[in-house]
Amino acid sequence: MAVCKWFNQNMTSSSTISCNQSIDFPDGKTEQPIPYEGTNKRCHDCNIKRGGIHHPGCDMEICPRCSGQLISCGCLDKEDE
């Protein structure tokens, strides 16, 4: 069983339809996450249902700021002081 470490939900359950409701960025602003709209009924990485919000850390989650892959786009990186 794969468990979401943020929300303690079973990620393989067909009843898991949504997870993270907001994304907090280092500049203190919060953005609404982009729902999964892939061609499959469920995300292949976090198993979220089409129309649902990805689990944090999902490699398919799209950044609401730059439209890149959220885990690697750099928008969540803290700025150097």
C-alpha positions as CSV (number, residue, x, y, z in Angstrom):
1,M,0.0,0.0,0.0
2,A,1.4,3.4,-1.0
3,V,0.4,6.0,1.6
4,C,0.5,9.8,1.0
5,K,2.9,11.1,3.8
6,W,1.2,14.5,3.9
7,F,-2.4,13.4,4.3
8,N,-2.1,9.7,5.4
9,Q,-4.3,8.5,2.5
10,N,-3.9,5.2,0.7
11,M,-2.8,6.4,-2.8
12,T,-3.7,3.1,-4.4
13,S,-7.3,3.3,-3.3
14,S,-9.9,4.0,-6.0
15,S,-11.7,6.2,-3.5
16,T,-8.8,8.7,-3.4
17,I,-10.0,11.5,-5.6
18,S,-8.1,14.6,-4.5
19,C,-5.3,15.5,-2.2
20,N,-3.3,18.8,-1.9
21,Q,-5.7,21.8,-2.0
22,S,-3.0,24.5,-2.2
23,I,0.7,25.0,-3.0
24,D,2.7,27.3,-0.8
25,F,5.6,29.1,-2.6
26,P,8.8,30.5,-0.9
27,D,7.6,34.1,-1.6
28,G,4.8,33.5,0.8
29,K,2.1,33.3,-1.8
30,T,-0.3,30.4,-2.3
31,E,-1.6,29.1,-5.6
32,Q,-4.4,26.6,-6.4
33,P,-3.0,23.4,-7.9
34,I,-3.9,22.3,-11.4
35,P,-6.2,19.3,-11.5
36,Y,-5.1,16.1,-13.2
37,E,-6.5,16.1,-16.8
38,G,-4.5,13.2,-18.4
39,T,-5.8,10.8,-20.9
40,N,-5.9,7.9,-18.3
41,K,-8.6,7.7,-15.7
42,R,-5.9,8.0,-13.0
43,C,-2.5,9.5,-12.8
44,H,0.1,6.8,-13.3
45,D,2.3,8.2,-10.5
46,C,0.0,9.1,-7.6
47,N,-3.2,7.4,-8.7
48,I,-5.4,10.5,-8.3
49,K,-8.6,10.4,-10.3
50,R,-9.0,12.6,-13.4
51,G,-10.1,16.0,-12.2
52,G,-8.5,15.5,-8.8
53,I,-5.5,17.2,-7.3
54,H,-2.2,15.3,-7.3
55,H,-0.5,14.1,-4.1
56,P,2.5,16.4,-3.2
57,G,5.6,15.2,-4.9
58,C,3.8,13.6,-7.8
59,D,6.0,13.7,-10.9
60,M,3.0,14.5,-13.1
61,E,1.9,17.7,-11.2
62,I,2.1,20.8,-13.2
63,C,3.3,24.1,-11.7
64,P,0.5,26.7,-11.6
65,R,3.1,29.5,-12.1
66,C,5.3,28.3,-15.0
67,S,3.4,25.3,-16.3
68,G,6.5,23.1,-15.9
69,Q,6.8,19.9,-13.9
70,L,6.3,21.1,-10.3
71,I,8.9,18.9,-8.6
72,S,11.7,20.1,-10.9
73,C,10.7,23.6,-12.3
74,G,12.5,25.5,-9.6
75,C,9.4,27.6,-8.5
76,L,9.4,25.9,-5.1
77,D,13.2,26.5,-4.6
78,K,14.0,29.0,-1.9
79,E,15.8,32.1,-3.3
80,D,19.4,32.5,-2.2
81,E,19.9,35.3,0.3
